[in-house]
Amino acid sequence: MHIAIKRTKKRRKTMEQSSDVMFARLADFRIDAELLRQHFLAHVKPLPSTPYRDNRVDYIGWAVTSRDGTLVDGIRRIPAKNARGVTPTDACSGYLARVMNALRSHGLTPFRARIMQLESEGEEMPLHNDAAKETWRLHIPIITNPNCFFEWQRADGSIESVHLPADGSAWLVRVDVNHRAVNRSQQPSNRVHLLMGLDANPSFEMLTEPWLPVLQQQLVA
């Protein structure tokens, strides 16, 4: 992974709130990545998908939970004031339903869960943010390749880039900081993630390494 973090006592003292972190792994949580991949290929991918173009790149998506139980609702952005999509869809069955239940049992309150497939693109997604205040999304990679990255732009303009592996981990990522998803594979490929919003931001105790601090000075001993 493209992560260069010095694990120092000073950094541990500095990072006291979830708002100090740009991305982190969900602590004490691991699913069977192969079972989730098999469920996607056998049960979700054959279902009707919804095309979605976001920031110059193309996705296709399947709602896992939605406001009306359809596979379409929630693929496109929903205004924050609207009702949260928590009704299971036809995609939310078998092992995927078990994953969603495990997340709730872990103390999370997910909504607008969906599986999004990002194709390898000719254009690079521009950096953008999705909220004006601290906001997190949870990602569980299902299919990926080493050329897929989640990237953030720091205040000085530098770019931090991380590869989220499909190893059964759940990754919490900040989307109120300028960010983008990229698939730089030179071969036809796709990146498939289960992602969702969270009703409440994660507590610091829910986060574990590897993680990425918001401020660069937090990396220094």
Buried (B, 14 or more C-beta within 10 A) or exposed (E): EEEEEEEEEEBEEBBEEBBBBBBBBBBEBEBEBEBBBBBBEEBBBEEEBBEBEBEEBBBBBBBBBBBEBBBBBBBEEBEEEEEBBBBBBBBBBBBBBBBBEBBEEEEBEBBBBBBBBBBBBEEBBEBEBBBEEBBBBBBBBBBBBEBBBBBBBBEEEEBBBBBBBBEBBBBBBBBBBBBBBBBBBEEEBBBBBBBBBBEEBBEBEBBBEBBBBBEEEBBEE
